Amino acid sequence: MKQIKKIAVAIVLFVAATSFVNAQAKIAHIDVQKLLSEMPEMKAAEAELKKLQETYRADIESSMTELQNKYTQYKNESSSKSEEENQKRALELQGFEKNIGEAQQTAQQELQKKQGELLGPITEKAKKAIESVAAAQGIDYVMDATQGSGLIVAKGKDILPEVKKQLGF
């Protein structure tokens, strides 16, 4: 019976000590989206992505215009052409439409790939800076304060200024 009391007391003390240690954890927050949007590298990456997107858009619009012109031409000439010729032209237009659709999908995939290539290193750099500032200040947990990320109250320390300083801007 005495051993059970000793074990119970030991367990209570262990739980209390663990709770006390956990209560001492330092917590901070940072708006990661704001940090990323203010990074010069992000602005350059967004400009490059926008330029690439405009190039793809212009190419696809050019193809669409060409398709519309052929459709109008074939429609106007359909009465003077044979049924076989009109069917051949209809298949040609369908193939052209299919090629445009495939070009749109390829463009979207290329944009996503390029976005990953450009933004991956930037987010990794931001993460390392956040970790560095947190370690230097003895912060155990850093929560993302980006609107909609789940953080309701942000009364803790905001480390955004220190992280921006760490990154050099």
URGI-V853173 format. One record per backbone hydrogen bond with DSSP energy under -0.5 kcal/mol. CO is the residue of the C=O (numbers start at 1). NH is the residue of the N-H. E is the energy in kcal/mol with one decimal. If there is no record, write none. Layout:
# URGI-V853173
co	nh	e
CO	NH	E
CO	NH	E
This chain:
# URGI-V853173
co	nh	e
1	5	-1.8
2	6	-2.3
3	7	-2.5
4	8	-2.6
5	9	-2.8
6	10	-2.5
7	11	-2.5
8	12	-2.4
9	13	-2.6
10	14	-2.4
11	15	-2.7
12	16	-2.6
13	17	-2.7
14	18	-2.5
15	19	-2.5
16	20	-2.2
17	21	-2.3
18	22	-2.5
19	23	-1.9
20	24	-0.7
21	24	-0.9
22	25	-1.4
26	140	-1.5
26	141	-2.1
27	157	-0.9
28	143	-2.6
29	159	-2.0
30	32	-1.2
30	145	-3.3
31	35	-2.3
32	36	-3.0
33	37	-2.5
34	38	-1.5
35	39	-0.7
36	39	-0.9
39	42	-0.6
39	43	-1.7
40	44	-2.0
41	45	-2.4
42	46	-2.8
43	47	-1.9
44	48	-2.2
45	49	-2.6
46	50	-2.4
47	51	-2.2
48	52	-2.2
49	53	-2.6
50	54	-2.4
51	55	-1.9
52	56	-2.3
53	57	-2.7
54	58	-2.5
55	59	-2.1
56	60	-2.4
57	61	-2.7
58	62	-2.1
59	63	-2.0
60	64	-2.5
61	65	-2.4
62	66	-2.2
63	67	-2.4
64	68	-2.5
65	69	-2.4
66	70	-2.4
67	71	-2.7
68	72	-2.5
69	73	-2.6
70	74	-3.2
71	75	-2.4
72	76	-2.4
73	77	-1.9
74	78	-0.9
77	80	-1.1
77	81	-0.6
78	81	-0.9
82	86	-2.5
83	87	-2.2
84	88	-2.1
85	89	-2.3
86	90	-2.2
87	91	-2.3
88	92	-1.9
89	93	-2.4
90	94	-2.2
91	95	-2.4
92	96	-2.2
93	97	-2.6
94	98	-2.5
95	99	-2.3
96	100	-2.0
97	101	-2.3
98	102	-2.4
99	103	-2.2
100	104	-2.3
101	105	-2.1
102	106	-2.6
103	107	-2.5
104	108	-2.2
105	109	-2.4
106	110	-2.7
107	111	-2.4
108	112	-2.2
109	113	-2.4
110	114	-2.7
111	115	-2.5
112	116	-2.2
113	117	-2.3
114	118	-2.5
115	119	-3.0
116	120	-1.8
117	121	-0.6
118	122	-0.7
119	123	-2.7
120	124	-2.1
121	125	-2.2
122	126	-2.2
123	127	-2.4
124	128	-2.4
125	129	-2.0
126	130	-2.4
127	131	-2.7
128	132	-2.3
129	133	-2.5
130	134	-2.6
131	135	-2.5
132	136	-2.4
133	137	-1.8
134	139	-3.0
135	138	-0.9
141	28	-2.5
143	30	-2.2
143	145	-0.6
146	149	-2.2
150	152	-0.6
157	29	-2.7
157	159	-0.6
159	163	-2.4
160	164	-2.6
161	165	-2.1
162	166	-2.3
163	167	-2.0
164	168	-0.7
164	169	-2.6
165	168	-0.7
